[in-house]
Amino acid sequence: MKSKDEWINWSGAVRFDDAPVPDDTTVEYIRRSGGMSEALAGDLSWSHRGYKSDIMCYRVLQLGSCVWAQADDESDAYESTCGESMWFMGDGPKENNFKYCPFCGAEIKEN
């Protein structure tokens, strides 16, 4: 996980809603036009279309949550909203003392 003050260059996503952080994360961002603002990641368009509004870099101001859900009732695998998976030997993230996602650093919420 990058530090809170570090700017991260962004080359664009394939889909407009493919944010690099959880949707409820507050980010500050700089557009191709040079304008700077802040918003929830889920409220922004993350694809590049060659427009002045394209996000060129961002930094995390307040990290949101990462939701983990059991893949299915018969599996010990959990899938996260940051796109990663983790297998546990019985029980789940909470019972195994996972408070923060080891992949994106956000606080874990179980679904």
C-alpha positions as YAML, in Angstrom:
chain: A
units: angstrom
residues:
- id: 1
  name: MET
  ca: [0.00, 0.00, 0.00]
- id: 2
  name: LYS
  ca: [1.33, 3.41, -0.96]
- id: 3
  name: SER
  ca: [1.64, 6.06, 1.72]
- id: 4
  name: LYS
  ca: [-1.24, 8.49, 2.17]
- id: 5
  name: ASP
  ca: [0.74, 11.43, 0.78]
- id: 6
  name: GLU
  ca: [2.13, 9.65, -2.28]
- id: 7
  name: TRP
  ca: [0.72, 10.54, -5.69]
- id: 8
  name: ILE
  ca: [0.05, 7.51, -7.89]
- id: 9
  name: ASN
  ca: [0.23, 7.86, -11.68]
- id: 10
  name: TRP
  ca: [-2.86, 6.49, -13.41]
- id: 11
  name: SER
  ca: [-2.85, 5.25, -17.00]
- id: 12
  name: GLY
  ca: [-6.57, 4.55, -17.12]
- id: 13
  name: ALA
  ca: [-8.86, 1.57, -16.69]
- id: 14
  name: VAL
  ca: [-10.61, -0.48, -19.35]
- id: 15
  name: ARG
  ca: [-14.02, 0.30, -17.84]
- id: 16
  name: PHE
  ca: [-15.01, 3.67, -16.39]
- id: 17
  name: ASP
  ca: [-16.00, 2.10, -13.05]
- id: 18
  name: ASP
  ca: [-12.79, 0.10, -12.50]
- id: 19
  name: ALA
  ca: [-11.42, 2.17, -9.63]
- id: 20
  name: PRO
  ca: [-7.98, 1.16, -8.29]
- id: 21
  name: VAL
  ca: [-9.25, 1.46, -4.69]
- id: 22
  name: PRO
  ca: [-12.54, 0.55, -2.96]
- id: 23
  name: ASP
  ca: [-15.50, 2.70, -4.06]
- id: 24
  name: ASP
  ca: [-15.92, 4.25, -0.60]
- id: 25
  name: THR
  ca: [-12.32, 5.52, -0.55]
- id: 26
  name: THR
  ca: [-11.85, 9.29, -0.65]
- id: 27
  name: VAL
  ca: [-9.21, 10.28, -3.21]
- id: 28
  name: GLU
  ca: [-7.69, 13.52, -4.35]
- id: 29
  name: TYR
  ca: [-7.00, 13.51, -8.09]
- id: 30
  name: ILE
  ca: [-5.52, 15.59, -10.89]
- id: 31
  name: ARG
  ca: [-7.20, 15.66, -14.28]
- id: 32
  name: ARG
  ca: [-5.51, 15.91, -17.68]
- id: 33
  name: SER
  ca: [-6.58, 19.58, -17.70]
- id: 34
  name: GLY
  ca: [-4.52, 20.17, -14.53]
- id: 35
  name: GLY
  ca: [-7.56, 20.62, -12.29]
- id: 36
  name: MET
  ca: [-7.41, 19.04, -8.84]
- id: 37
  name: SER
  ca: [-10.34, 17.87, -6.73]
- id: 38
  name: GLU
  ca: [-11.42, 15.15, -4.29]
- id: 39
  name: ALA
  ca: [-14.28, 12.65, -4.33]
- id: 40
  name: LEU
  ca: [-15.26, 9.09, -3.49]
- id: 41
  name: ALA
  ca: [-13.57, 6.71, -5.92]
- id: 42
  name: GLY
  ca: [-16.90, 5.11, -6.84]
- id: 43
  name: ASP
  ca: [-18.22, 8.48, -8.06]
- id: 44
  name: LEU
  ca: [-15.45, 8.95, -10.63]
- id: 45
  name: SER
  ca: [-14.80, 7.75, -14.18]
- id: 46
  name: TRP
  ca: [-11.46, 5.91, -14.18]
- id: 47
  name: SER
  ca: [-11.14, 5.16, -17.92]
- id: 48
  name: HIS
  ca: [-9.04, 7.29, -20.26]
- id: 49
  name: ARG
  ca: [-10.75, 8.64, -23.36]
- id: 50
  name: GLY
  ca: [-8.35, 11.45, -24.25]
- id: 51
  name: TYR
  ca: [-10.58, 14.03, -22.53]
- id: 52
  name: LYS
  ca: [-9.47, 16.88, -20.29]
- id: 53
  name: SER
  ca: [-11.45, 15.19, -17.51]
- id: 54
  name: ASP
  ca: [-9.32, 12.01, -17.53]
- id: 55
  name: ILE
  ca: [-7.69, 11.26, -14.16]
- id: 56
  name: MET
  ca: [-3.91, 11.33, -14.55]
- id: 57
  name: CYS
  ca: [-2.87, 10.72, -10.93]
- id: 58
  name: TYR
  ca: [-4.49, 10.32, -7.53]
- id: 59
  name: ARG
  ca: [-3.71, 9.84, -3.88]
- id: 60
  name: VAL
  ca: [-5.70, 8.25, -1.08]
- id: 61
  name: LEU
  ca: [-7.09, 10.67, 1.51]
- id: 62
  name: GLN
  ca: [-9.24, 8.21, 3.46]
- id: 63
  name: LEU
  ca: [-9.26, 4.51, 2.67]
- id: 64
  name: GLY
  ca: [-12.66, 2.85, 2.48]
- id: 65
  name: SER
  ca: [-13.49, -0.75, 3.30]
- id: 66
  name: CYS
  ca: [-12.82, -4.00, 1.48]
- id: 67
  name: VAL
  ca: [-15.75, -6.42, 1.61]
- id: 68
  name: TRP
  ca: [-14.88, -10.11, 1.89]
- id: 69
  name: ALA
  ca: [-17.46, -12.80, 1.14]
- id: 70
  name: GLN
  ca: [-17.22, -16.57, 1.24]
- id: 71
  name: ALA
  ca: [-16.96, -17.85, -2.34]
- id: 72
  name: ASP
  ca: [-19.59, -20.54, -1.65]
- id: 73
  name: ASP
  ca: [-20.98, -22.49, 1.30]
- id: 74
  name: GLU
  ca: [-18.66, -25.46, 0.75]
- id: 75
  name: SER
  ca: [-15.44, -23.51, 0.31]
- id: 76
  name: ASP
  ca: [-12.90, -22.01, 2.70]
- id: 77
  name: ALA
  ca: [-12.13, -19.36, 0.05]
- id: 78
  name: TYR
  ca: [-13.09, -15.72, 0.51]
- id: 79
  name: GLU
  ca: [-13.22, -13.19, -2.32]
- id: 80
  name: SER
  ca: [-12.66, -9.48, -1.78]
- id: 81
  name: THR
  ca: [-13.96, -6.36, -3.49]
- id: 82
  name: CYS
  ca: [-10.36, -5.43, -4.32]
- id: 83
  name: GLY
  ca: [-10.29, -8.48, -6.60]
- id: 84
  name: GLU
  ca: [-8.17, -10.87, -4.51]
- id: 85
  name: SER
  ca: [-8.93, -14.22, -2.87]
- id: 86
  name: MET
  ca: [-7.75, -15.87, 0.35]
- id: 87
  name: TRP
  ca: [-8.22, -19.41, 1.64]
- id: 88
  name: PHE
  ca: [-8.59, -20.15, 5.34]
- id: 89
  name: MET
  ca: [-8.30, -23.44, 7.19]
- id: 90
  name: GLY
  ca: [-11.78, -23.16, 8.67]
- id: 91
  name: ASP
  ca: [-13.54, -20.04, 9.91]
- id: 92
  name: GLY
  ca: [-13.11, -16.71, 8.14]
- id: 93
  name: PRO
  ca: [-11.16, -13.45, 8.25]
- id: 94
  name: LYS
  ca: [-12.52, -12.25, 11.60]
- id: 95
  name: GLU
  ca: [-11.86, -15.56, 13.37]
- id: 96
  name: ASN
  ca: [-8.32, -15.53, 11.95]
- id: 97
  name: ASN
  ca: [-7.68, -12.01, 13.29]
- id: 98
  name: PHE
  ca: [-7.71, -10.24, 9.92]
- id: 99
  name: LYS
  ca: [-8.74, -6.61, 10.44]
- id: 100
  name: TYR
  ca: [-7.18, -5.08, 7.31]
- id: 101
  name: CYS
  ca: [-6.97, -6.51, 3.80]
- id: 102
  name: PRO
  ca: [-3.40, -7.68, 3.13]
- id: 103
  name: PHE
  ca: [-3.84, -6.78, -0.55]
- id: 104
  name: CYS
  ca: [-5.27, -3.23, -0.56]
- id: 105
  name: GLY
  ca: [-4.86, -2.19, 3.10]
- id: 106
  name: ALA
  ca: [-8.53, -1.28, 3.63]
- id: 107
  name: GLU
  ca: [-10.50, -2.34, 6.70]
- id: 108
  name: ILE
  ca: [-12.21, -5.70, 6.10]
- id: 109
  name: LYS
  ca: [-15.98, -5.99, 6.28]
- id: 110
  name: GLU
  ca: [-17.53, -9.44, 5.91]
- id: 111
  name: ASN
  ca: [-20.60, -9.94, 3.78]
...
